[in-house]
Amino acid sequence: MIKVIDIRNVRENNSIRNLLSKSQMELGDVMKSVTDIVNNVKLNGDKAVCEYTVMFDKAEITSDIMRVSDREIDDSYGKVDKGLVEVIRKAKNNIESFHARQKEKSWFSTESDGVILGQLYRPLETVGVYVPGGTAPLPSSVLMNVLPAKVAGVEKIVMCTPPGKDGALNPAILVAAKEAGVNEVYRVGGAQAIAAMAFGTGTIPKVDKIVGPGNIYVNMAKRIVFGYCDIDMFAGPSDITVVADETANPVFVAADMLSQAEHDVLSSSVLVTASEKLAAEVLKEIERQFAYLDRKEILEKSLADCCAIVITDGLEESIDVANAIAPEHLELCIEEPFNALGSIKNAGAIFLGHYASEPLGDYFAGPNHVLPTSGTARFFSPLNVGEFIKKSSVISYTRKGLENVKDDVILFAEAEGLTAHANAIKVRFEK
């Protein structure tokens, strides 16, 4: 069901290399079909969006009913368990509280010659959020994508999510949207929703940035429209790496690995440990727990193709492997997790100790669950308030301040052959 890779005393291991590339998103022929969809929506707006909604979601919609009414959103509360509504509100408070600590302020510095330099922070004006439907609707993604934008001060947040065949939307998603403060919700999904938010249609407004998870078609559409607007990141399948020692509970480790494997057939769950005993026990636990879980077809393929247990020489080598994987989620199920924290170079979210289970990050703890995947934690960060802020540099010089540096600026400009640049400085000091 799941492969075991022993890298003890092995300097290079092709199995590790193959494992790292397994979850990379395959683009294949998707590019052409998504490019056609994006171009059609860009050219034909609402008409193309409605046609694609019939084609892909089997739902008949028109421009008049594309936007979800306030009444439909309010009615959704009666269709959602009251306990879930309360949990959504608790999670919202935790997420808001965490992201409020990320806010930055504009700043200015003044020199003695009157030179003023600074940086001005301004929130984006309009943000689009994509929320997938399908077999696992994700109200948690609504909170994680919307609330950092709200904390940043974004004035208008629009959300697109695919409808069912009857045109209706998942009520829990609508409740989460209302609680998070979404301004407009549209019953549109897929690549056509991304294109609609990037370029605007007769009904759906053009946005400055698009965030939110989706399938390969949604992610490809985000790649294509990047530049017309900003996007959060190039997302791939979800992944987790668990670094564990002999103090780890195999029941917990297996459960956390399975929690990620159930996302997608390309999702990756990796245990890295120096304990052969723990590895054997986790293998047994995965088989035992698999028997009573849902989504067995997804789990079976994910475990066989994209998951592994890696046996190392010790904790130091285990951490080296984790840094090479650069996981979306990293669990340190070891005796002294805080002692190892300083050695972690690449990870989207780090969970410390035997009771910091990854689903806490998915739903409730507060840090964002929109994280870099497929090894991109080497250079990407989790979604945060700063993603919804634009920064402008501020420069103010007095005559005295410019006079002090004019010769340096002129020399630099002339060295680059840009005499007009040099002249712009010179004319300010001609008699």
N, C-alpha and C positions, 0 to 999 in steps of 0.2 A: 504493500500500500504506500509506503513512504521509504525513500532511499536513505541509507546510512553511508556517510563519507568520512573515512578515517584519514586525517591529514598529518598525523603524528610522524615526525621525521621526514616529511615530504616538503621540499622547498616550494615547488610549483605544483599546482593541482588543477588539471583541466576540468574536473567535476565542479570545482568552485566557480571557475570561469563560466562554465555552461549554466550553472545555477543563477549567477548574477545576470545573465542575458536572457533567461527564460521569461521573465516578466516584462521585458521590453515590449512596448506596444508595436505590433506588426501593422504597417500601413497598407501594404499590398495595393489592391486596385481601389481602395476606399477613396483615395485622393480625387480621382476623376469624378466619381458619382457625387461626392460632397461638393466639389468645385462647381458642378452643374447646378446643384441645389442653391448654393450661395449666390451664384450669378443670376439665377432665375428670380430669387427673392429680391435681390438688389434692383433688378429691372422691373419686376411686376408687383412687388409689394404684397398687399393683402390677398390678391388673387392667387399668387403662387403659394402663399402660406396656407390658404384654405384647401387648395388642391392637394398639397402634400399631407395635410392633416387627414383627408379622406384616404389617400394612398397608403400612409404608414400607420395611422391610428384608427382607421375605419370609422372616423367620427365626422359627421356632417356639421360644419360650422360656417358661419358667415361673419363678415366684419362687425355686424350688429351685436353678436353674442360672443365675440372673441374675448372681450374683457369680462372678467367675472364681476358680477354685481355685488354691491355691499350686502344686499339681502341674502344672496347665496352664501357669502362668507359668514354672516351672522347665523344662518340656519345650520351651518356645519357644526356649530357647538353642540347642537342636540344630537348629533350623530357620533360624537366622540365620547368615550368613557370619561366621566368627570375626574377620575383619578389621574388619567393621562393628561388632562388639561392642567391639573395642579403640578404635575411633574414637569410639563413644558414650562410653566411659569417659574418653578424653582431653578430649572436648568438655565433659563433666560437670565435670572438674577446672577447666577454664578459666572456665566459667560460675560455679561456686561461688567461685572466687578473686575474680572481678570483683565479684560481689554481696556478698561478705563485707566489702568496703570501704564498702558503703552502710549498714552497721548503725549505729544510733544508741543512745545510752544515756539512761536516766532521769536527770533533773537536779533539783537543789534549790538555792535561794538563801536566805540568812538575813539579816534586817535587825537593826539594833541594838536595836529595841524588841521583838524576839522573833517578828516576823512571818516565817513560812516559806512560800515559794511554790515550786512546782515542776511538773514534768511526768513522769508515770509511763508508761512504754512497756510494753505487753503484746502478745504475738502473738495473732492470731485462733486460736480453738480448732480449728475444722474448716473446711477449704477444699475446694471441688469443682473439678476440672479437666476441661474438655471437650476431647477430641481427635477431630477428624474422621476418617472413613475415606475412602470414595470412591476416585477414581482415583489420588490421590496421598497415601497414608498418611504422617503426619508425626511420626516419632519425635523429631525435633528440637523440635517443639512441646511434647512431654512434658517434655523437659529444661528448656526456657525457662519454662514455667509452674509446674513443681513446685519447681525448685531455689531460686528466691527465697523461696518459702514455707518451705522447709526451713531456709534460712539465717536467716529471721526467727524460727524456733522454733515454727512451727505443729505441733501434736501429731498431728493426723489429717488426711490428705489422701486424698480419694476421687476416682476417675477414672471417667468414662463415655466409652465409644467404641462406635460402631455395629458390629454383627456382620455377617459375610457371610451368605449364604443358608443356609449350613450351621451357623450359630451361632458359628463360630470367629472369633477376632480376629487381626489382623495380628501376627505373632510379633515383628517389630522394635519395634512399639509396646509390647508386653508386656515385652520386654527393657529398653527405655528406662525403663518404669515401675518395674521392679524396681531398676535401677541408681540411679534418682533418689530412691527411697524412698517410693513410693506405698504407702499402707496397704491400700486396697481398690480393686479394679477391677470395673466392671460393664459387661456387654455390652448397652448401651442407647445409642441415638443420637438425634439430632434435637431438636426442641423439647420432646419428652417427657422427654428426659434432663435438660434445663435445669429443667423444672418439678419433676421428681423430686428433684433436689438442692436446689431452693429450698424446697420444702414438706416433703420427706421422704415416703417410702412405707413399706409394711410391711418392705421390704428395704433400700432405699437411704436412708441417713441425711440429715437436714436439715443444710445447711452454712451457714456465715456469709458466704462469698463464693464466687462462681463466676468462673473465668477460663478463657480458651482460645478459639481461633478457631472459626469455623463458617460455614455458608451463611446466606442471608437469613432462613431460618426459625429457626435457632439464635440469630442476633443479635436478631431480633424478640422471641423468648422471653426473652432476657436483659433487653431493655428493659422487658418486662411485669413480670418478677419483681423488678426493681430496687426496693428499698424493703423487700421481705420479706427480702432479703439484699443484699449488695453485689455489684457486678460490676466487671470490669477496665475496660472502655471500650465505647463503641458503635463497633464496627469495621465498616469498609467494605472494598472491594477494595484489593489491594496496589498501591503506586505507587512510582515512582522518578523523580527529576529529576537529570540530569547536567549540571553546569555545566562547560563545557570551553573551552579555548583552543587555539591552533594547535599547542601542544606535545602535545596528547592523541593517543593512538593510535586511529584510527577502528575498528580491529578490536576493541580492548578496549571502546570505548564502545558499539558495536553489540551485542556479546555481553552486556554488562550490561543494556542496555535490553531485549533479548530474554528475559533471565533473569526479569524481572518480568512481561513481557507474557504469558508462558506460564502464569501462575497462574490467570487468569480472563479471560473475555471483557470484563469491565469494568476490568481492570487497566490502569493508566496508566504509560507510559514517555515521558518528555519530555527532549529534549536542548535545552539553552539555550546558544547560542554566538554570538560575533561573527564567527566565521570561516566564510565561505561555502564555502571549500575543504573544511574539515572536515565541514560539513553534507552536502555532496555525497558525500564519501567514506563517511560513516556510512550514508547512504541505500543506497549500493551494497553495503556490508558487510552491512546488515540483509537485503537480498535474497539475498546469497550464503549467509549462515549459515542463513537460514530454510529453504533447500532441504534441509539435512541434519538438521534438528531434528525431534523428535517433537511431538505436540500441535499439529499444524498448524492444525486448525480453530479452536482457541482463539487461537493466535497471530495468525491472519489477521484475525479479527474484532476482537481487541484492538488490533492495529496500525492498522487502518482507522478504528475508532471512537473510541479513547481515547488514542492516542499522537500525538506531534507533535515536529517540530523547530522551535525558535523562534530566529529570527535577530535579534540585538540590535545596538546601537550600540557596545557595549564591555563589559568585565567588570563594571563598576559596574551597568549596566542588567541584565546577566544575573543578578546577585545579587538585584537588586530583584524580578525575575520569580520567582526561586526562593523568595524570602520571601513573595511573594504566593500562590504555589502551596502553601506550607507542607507540603512532601512528607514522606511516611513515611521514605523513604531519600533522602539527598542525597549525591551524589558530586561532589567538587571535583577534576576532572581538569585541573588548571591548573599552571602552572610553580611558583607559590609558594602552595600551598594554605593553609599556616598563616597567611600574611599576610591571607588573606581570611576566616579563621575568625571574627574579631571582628565582621564585618559580617553574619553569619548570625543571623537572629532566630528563624526558624521551621523546625524540622526535627526529625524523630523520632530519626534516627541519621545522623551525618555521617561520610563516608568521605573521607579526605584522600590525594590522590596517585593516581598511575596504577596502583598495585598493591594498593590497598585496595578490592578488588572486593566488591560488595554481598553475594554468597553467603557471604563470610567471616562477616558478621554474622548471616546466617540460621542457620549451623551451628556455628561453631567459635570465633570470636575471644573471646567471653565476655560482651560487652554483650547485653542482651535483645533478641530479635527481635520481641517483642510491642510494636508501635509504633503511635502515633496515625496514622490514615489519613484520606483524604478532606478534607485541609486542617485537621484537628483538632490538628495540631502547634502551632497558634496558642495552644492552651490546655491540651492534654494532654501527658503525659510518657510515656516508655517504662515498661513494667511493671518494678517495682523492689521491693526489700525493704520499703520503707515502705508499700507497698500491702497488706501482710499484718500491719501493726502498727496497733493502736488506742492512742490517747493519752488519758490522764486528767489533768486539772488537779488540783493539790494546793494547798490553801489552809489555813493554820493561823495564827490571830491570838491573841495574848495579850490580857489586859484592857487593858494599857497601849497596845498596838498599835491596838486598836479605839477606845480613847478618843481617840487622836490624829486619827481620821478620822470619828468618829461624826456630827458635825454636817454634814459633807459628804454622807454617805450619807443622812441624814434629809432634807436639803434636796432631794437628787436624787429620793428616793422621793415626797416630798410634791408636787414639781413635776409628777410623772406621775400624781398622784391616787391613789397606792397607799399608803394610810395604814397598812395592816397591815404593809407592808414597813418603813415608818418606825418603827412600834411595836416590831417585832422588835429593833431597835437600842436604842430608848429604854428598854425594860424592863430591859435589862442594867445600867443606871446609875441606876435608881430606888432610893431608900433604903428 
